[in-house]
Amino acid sequence: MATSSDFVRAWREWLRVETPIENSRHRRFDAPTYEIEVALDHLDSYLYSLGLAVIDGRDLAFAKLTSEELSQLDRLSCELESVAVTTREKKRFGESIAAGRTLLLEIRKLSSTPNGESK
C-alpha cells in the first residue's frame, strides 16, 4: 500500500502542532481541561502508531481503526466548548483536534476496501 501526498501533508502538520497536555503531564487534576488532555494524549499515541503503520506500508482496515477516534474528537470538541478557559487556550486545543481529525481522515482513505475490512 502506498501513502498519498495528502497523508504526508496531514502527518507533517499533525507532528508540527503541539498537543496541549501540560496539565495532564503535571497531574493537575483540578485543571478544567485535564480530562480532555488525557484523552488527547492517548489519542496522540494511537495516531502515531497508525501513522507508522501507514508509513511501513501495512495493509490494515484503516477505516475501521479510525472510526472510534473520529467520534472521540467530535466529543472532545463539544466538551471544549463548555470548558472555562481562555479563547487562546481553546484555539490551541482546537488546532490539535483539527490536525488529528485531518490525519485520521487521510488514514481512513487508505483502507484497502470500501467497508474498511482487511483483505
Backbone as CSV, one residue per row, in Angstrom:
resi,resn,N_x,N_y,N_z,CA_x,CA_y,CA_z,C_x,C_y,C_z
1,MET,0.840,-1.174,0.000,0.000,0.000,0.000,0.892,1.247,0.000
2,ALA,0.580,2.155,-0.873,1.362,3.384,-0.968,0.663,4.499,-0.188
3,THR,1.468,5.389,0.378,0.895,6.543,1.060,0.546,7.593,0.017
4,SER,-0.332,8.491,0.378,-0.710,9.578,-0.515,-0.004,10.859,-0.079
5,SER,0.091,11.796,-0.992,0.700,13.083,-0.637,-0.167,13.805,0.396
6,ASP,-1.486,13.587,0.359,-2.372,14.192,1.360,-2.086,13.623,2.753
7,PHE,-1.827,12.316,2.817,-1.449,11.725,4.099,-0.154,12.340,4.605
8,VAL,0.843,12.459,3.744,2.145,13.003,4.154,1.969,14.425,4.684
9,ARG,1.182,15.252,4.000,0.931,16.619,4.476,0.241,16.607,5.833
10,ALA,-0.772,15.764,5.978,-1.512,15.678,7.244,-0.608,15.179,8.366
11,TRP,0.241,14.209,8.070,1.183,13.649,9.049,2.146,14.733,9.530
12,ARG,2.703,15.463,8.584,3.659,16.521,8.939,2.982,17.625,9.754
13,GLU,1.782,17.991,9.376,1.055,19.034,10.119,0.730,18.547,11.527
14,TRP,0.291,17.302,11.641,-0.044,16.753,12.955,1.198,16.726,13.849
15,LEU,2.341,16.357,13.277,3.585,16.350,14.052,3.992,17.765,14.467
16,ARG,3.703,18.744,13.636,4.077,20.130,13.912,3.222,20.759,15.016
17,VAL,1.940,20.435,15.041,1.026,21.040,16.014,1.264,20.425,17.389
18,GLU,1.536,21.269,18.352,1.774,20.788,19.715,0.445,20.504,20.411
19,THR,0.333,19.324,20.975,-0.868,18.975,21.728,-0.754,19.558,23.130
20,PRO,-1.745,20.359,23.535,-1.679,20.988,24.862,-2.028,19.990,25.970
21,ILE,-1.002,19.392,26.552,-1.228,18.381,27.588,-0.421,18.657,28.850
22,GLU,-0.095,19.922,29.065,0.734,20.283,30.216,0.091,19.885,31.545
23,ASN,-1.193,20.175,31.701,-1.868,19.855,32.963,-1.905,18.352,33.207
24,SER,-2.123,17.604,32.160,-2.149,16.146,32.275,-0.786,15.615,32.688
25,ARG,0.260,16.104,32.054,1.611,15.634,32.347,2.059,15.996,33.761
26,HIS,1.562,17.123,34.261,1.934,17.563,35.608,0.898,17.155,36.661
27,ARG,-0.019,16.306,36.243,-1.049,15.748,37.144,-1.834,16.831,37.886
28,ARG,-2.190,17.857,37.148,-3.041,18.917,37.711,-4.495,18.498,37.515
29,PHE,-4.938,17.613,38.389,-6.253,17.003,38.266,-7.392,18.010,38.306
30,ASP,-7.169,19.148,38.938,-8.223,20.144,39.064,-8.290,21.112,37.877
31,ALA,-7.394,20.981,36.909,-7.418,21.854,35.736,-8.690,21.581,34.927
32,PRO,-9.332,22.621,34.412,-10.589,22.423,33.681,-10.439,21.583,32.415
33,THR,-9.235,21.509,31.876,-9.015,20.747,30.646,-8.347,19.389,30.890
34,TYR,-8.205,19.005,32.135,-7.454,17.793,32.461,-7.963,16.564,31.691
35,GLU,-9.249,16.305,31.734,-9.799,15.109,31.074,-9.603,15.157,29.559
36,ILE,-9.754,16.336,28.988,-9.533,16.489,27.543,-8.077,16.205,27.206
37,GLU,-7.173,16.706,28.031,-5.751,16.496,27.808,-5.374,15.015,27.877
38,VAL,-5.917,14.310,28.847,-5.631,12.873,28.970,-6.109,12.143,27.714
39,ALA,-7.308,12.478,27.268,-7.844,11.834,26.063,-6.990,12.156,24.838
40,LEU,-6.562,13.404,24.703,-5.721,13.786,23.570,-4.356,13.106,23.625
41,ASP,-3.811,12.945,24.800,-2.526,12.277,24.951,-2.626,10.822,24.495
42,HIS,-3.672,10.141,24.901,-3.874,8.747,24.483,-4.113,8.678,22.978
43,LEU,-4.894,9.619,22.478,-5.178,9.640,21.050,-3.898,9.885,20.244
44,ASP,-3.037,10.761,20.727,-1.762,11.012,20.040,-0.937,9.735,19.928
45,SER,-0.895,8.956,20.976,-0.143,7.691,20.930,-0.719,6.760,19.871
46,TYR,-2.045,6.689,19.837,-2.718,5.832,18.861,-2.470,6.337,17.442
47,LEU,-2.591,7.642,17.246,-2.368,8.228,15.920,-0.940,7.989,15.443
48,TYR,0.000,8.102,16.343,1.396,7.865,15.987,1.572,6.422,15.494
49,SER,0.980,5.490,16.201,1.064,4.078,15.796,0.413,3.844,14.440
50,LEU,-0.762,4.441,14.235,-1.440,4.292,12.943,-0.609,4.913,11.821
51,GLY,-0.064,6.090,12.076,0.756,6.752,11.070,1.964,5.916,10.692
52,LEU,2.608,5.327,11.683,3.756,4.463,11.394,3.338,3.231,10.602
53,ALA,2.145,2.714,10.885,1.643,1.565,10.119,1.462,1.943,8.649
54,VAL,0.971,3.150,8.411,0.828,3.631,7.030,2.204,3.755,6.384
55,ILE,3.119,4.400,7.073,4.467,4.614,6.543,5.169,3.287,6.271
56,ASP,4.929,2.294,7.132,5.523,0.966,6.952,4.852,0.173,5.836
57,GLY,3.759,0.697,5.289,3.074,0.020,4.195,2.173,-1.113,4.631
58,ARG,1.787,-1.118,5.886,0.916,-2.191,6.373,-0.476,-2.038,5.772
59,ASP,-1.079,-3.126,5.387,-2.409,-3.134,4.784,-3.423,-3.485,5.876
60,LEU,-3.958,-2.460,6.505,-4.886,-2.657,7.618,-6.256,-2.093,7.282
61,ALA,-7.214,-2.406,8.104,-8.577,-1.882,7.963,-8.624,-0.487,8.579
62,PHE,-7.997,0.466,7.910,-7.853,1.803,8.474,-9.187,2.497,8.727
63,ALA,-10.169,2.261,7.866,-11.476,2.894,8.088,-12.056,2.444,9.427
64,LYS,-11.938,1.182,9.683,-12.437,0.631,10.946,-11.609,1.132,12.130
65,LEU,-10.315,1.240,11.942,-9.412,1.634,13.025,-9.501,3.122,13.374
66,THR,-10.093,3.921,12.511,-10.180,5.359,12.763,-11.561,5.819,13.215
67,SER,-12.558,4.999,13.087,-13.943,5.416,13.386,-14.136,5.902,14.814
68,GLU,-13.697,5.126,15.772,-13.893,5.483,17.176,-13.149,6.770,17.534
69,GLU,-11.958,6.924,16.995,-11.164,8.110,17.310,-11.777,9.376,16.707
70,LEU,-12.355,9.267,15.511,-13.045,10.417,14.931,-14.237,10.828,15.796
71,SER,-14.965,9.844,16.297,-16.079,10.136,17.206,-15.579,10.772,18.494
72,GLN,-14.461,10.285,18.990,-13.894,10.843,20.211,-13.484,12.303,20.002
73,LEU,-12.910,12.615,18.860,-12.535,14.009,18.586,-13.763,14.911,18.525
74,ASP,-14.849,14.408,17.962,-16.098,15.180,17.942,-16.576,15.450,19.369
75,ARG,-16.505,14.428,20.209,-16.913,14.580,21.604,-16.028,15.574,22.337
76,LEU,-14.726,15.493,22.111,-13.794,16.413,22.767,-14.019,17.856,22.307
77,SER,-14.339,18.041,21.045,-14.647,19.385,20.540,-15.858,19.968,21.257
78,CYS,-16.869,19.148,21.453,-18.073,19.601,22.177,-17.744,19.920,23.633
79,GLU,-16.961,19.080,24.265,-16.566,19.319,25.653,-15.765,20.608,25.779
80,LEU,-14.909,20.853,24.824,-14.058,22.043,24.851,-14.886,23.324,24.840
81,GLU,-15.999,23.306,24.134,-16.857,24.489,24.060,-17.365,24.912,25.436
82,SER,-17.585,23.957,26.315,-18.170,24.287,27.620,-17.138,24.453,28.740
83,VAL,-15.857,24.317,28.422,-14.802,24.440,29.431,-14.450,25.917,29.615
84,ALA,-14.277,26.297,30.868,-13.958,27.691,31.197,-12.456,27.937,31.090
85,VAL,-11.996,28.192,29.871,-10.606,28.569,29.620,-10.607,29.720,28.618
86,THR,-9.459,30.335,28.453,-9.360,31.482,27.557,-9.571,31.065,26.107
87,THR,-9.889,32.044,25.295,-10.048,31.819,23.862,-8.739,31.301,23.269
88,ARG,-7.636,31.828,23.756,-6.319,31.379,23.289,-6.121,29.888,23.569
89,GLU,-6.478,29.451,24.781,-6.347,28.027,25.123,-7.264,27.178,24.257
90,LYS,-8.489,27.636,24.067,-9.415,26.876,23.215,-8.863,26.753,21.804
91,LYS,-8.203,27.807,21.336,-7.614,27.764,19.997,-6.514,26.713,19.931
92,ARG,-5.667,26.640,20.953,-4.615,25.623,20.988,-5.199,24.210,20.912
93,PHE,-6.235,23.979,21.713,-6.882,22.664,21.687,-7.535,22.416,20.335
94,GLY,-8.188,23.447,19.812,-8.864,23.321,18.519,-7.909,22.967,17.398
95,GLU,-6.730,23.573,17.402,-5.729,23.275,16.379,-5.253,21.826,16.480
96,SER,-5.056,21.366,17.685,-4.623,19.983,17.894,-5.708,19.004,17.445
97,ILE,-6.935,19.283,17.823,-8.059,18.424,17.433,-8.217,18.414,15.914
98,ALA,-8.117,19.582,15.292,-8.266,19.667,13.838,-7.165,18.889,13.112
99,ALA,-5.929,19.011,13.588,-4.817,18.282,12.959,-5.011,16.774,13.107
100,GLY,-5.462,16.345,14.276,-5.731,14.922,14.487,-6.852,14.422,13.597
101,ARG,-7.907,15.217,13.474,-9.040,14.835,12.627,-8.596,14.706,11.167
102,THR,-7.839,15.681,10.691,-7.364,15.637,9.301,-6.513,14.396,9.062
103,LEU,-5.624,14.097,9.985,-4.777,12.910,9.842,-5.619,11.640,9.850
104,LEU,-6.560,11.544,10.762,-7.422,10.365,10.801,-8.202,10.196,9.501
105,LEU,-8.697,11.279,8.952,-9.454,11.198,7.698,-8.565,10.758,6.538
106,GLU,-7.331,11.228,6.529,-6.402,10.798,5.472,-6.030,9.328,5.641
107,ILE,-5.831,8.889,6.862,-5.535,7.470,7.108,-6.733,6.619,6.700
108,ARG,-7.911,7.091,7.035,-9.139,6.353,6.707,-9.246,6.113,5.203
109,LYS,-8.845,7.084,4.398,-8.924,6.952,2.937,-8.029,5.833,2.403
110,LEU,-7.054,5.412,3.198,-6.090,4.418,2.734,-6.550,2.980,2.948
111,SER,-7.766,2.787,3.440,-8.266,1.424,3.640,-8.283,0.674,2.319
112,SER,-7.995,-0.599,2.419,-7.899,-1.422,1.206,-9.246,-1.741,0.575
113,THR,-10.314,-1.670,1.347,-11.643,-1.944,0.809,-12.600,-0.871,1.304
114,PRO,-13.704,-0.654,0.575,-14.639,0.407,0.945,-15.213,0.299,2.350
115,ASN,-15.456,-0.890,2.850,-16.059,-1.038,4.171,-15.026,-1.096,5.287
116,GLY,-13.747,-0.963,4.939,-12.706,-0.912,5.944,-12.197,-2.248,6.442
117,GLU,-12.642,-3.327,5.841,-12.169,-4.649,6.245,-10.842,-4.963,5.565
118,SER,-9.981,-5.670,6.225,-8.707,-6.075,5.627,-8.947,-7.128,4.563
119,LYS,-8.026,-7.185,3.622,-8.119,-8.214,2.583,-7.754,-9.558,3.132
